[in-house]
Amino acid sequence: MNDRFNQDPITRGSSYASEVDQGLRAHMLRVYNYMGMALGVTALVSYGVSLSPALMSVLFGSPLAFVVLLAPLVMVFVLVGRLHKMSVQSAQISFWSYSALMGLSLAPIFMAYTGHSVAKTFLICSATFGAMSIYGYTTKKDLTAMGSFLRMGLFGLIIAMVVNIFVASAMMDFLISAIGVVIFTGLTAYDTQMIKASYYEGDHSVIAEKKAIFGALRLYLDFVNLFLMLLRFFGDRR
């Protein structure tokens, strides 16, 4: 009989806990790797497109701008709704494609803000995101109630942003940015805890890989939106 099952209960329990802990670390590392690479794709595409005035004019100086700006929103709904039905390869391709589309839509940032302020905001965002993700991973407190509240707040934030397109209130824009920072900071901790919890369901490795992609998508969205909200405070316009 396998030695693992010949161990006494205490030793066997300790061995199992160690295996789970190592597996969880590997899963979270996979999630962060996916997220980090997606952010890299977004940054490269965004910066590369911004370097071409002709391309910027074609993409954002015509009705095509609506397609460029709305495409990531449409695709993320498709990803969230169909990811569990995709193969791992299709999920990966869709994830990378989405991060590239997001980079395309964010290219105007490099035209509107100075490079120094964009880099500064990215560092602030990275530090904030990292701290909250570590908190979500290590805390013993159940963040489910907080997450539900933040999700409702997110819907309210979206409505306020749509309204402000027509109202164009500077005060409302400031409040939206401030509330947005709070919401996406909190969601970073909540989503990290949910990704950690999903690992313990113990699915087949193929499903686990798609879970890593989905988890990376959640954290990627938290990071990008937190960055955009912080940029309103720390970004220096050209």
Summary of the structure (lengths in Angstrom):
residues: 238
radius of gyration: 20.4
end to end distance: 71.1
largest distance: 72.9
contacts: 694
relative contact order: 0.14
helix: 87%
strand: 1%
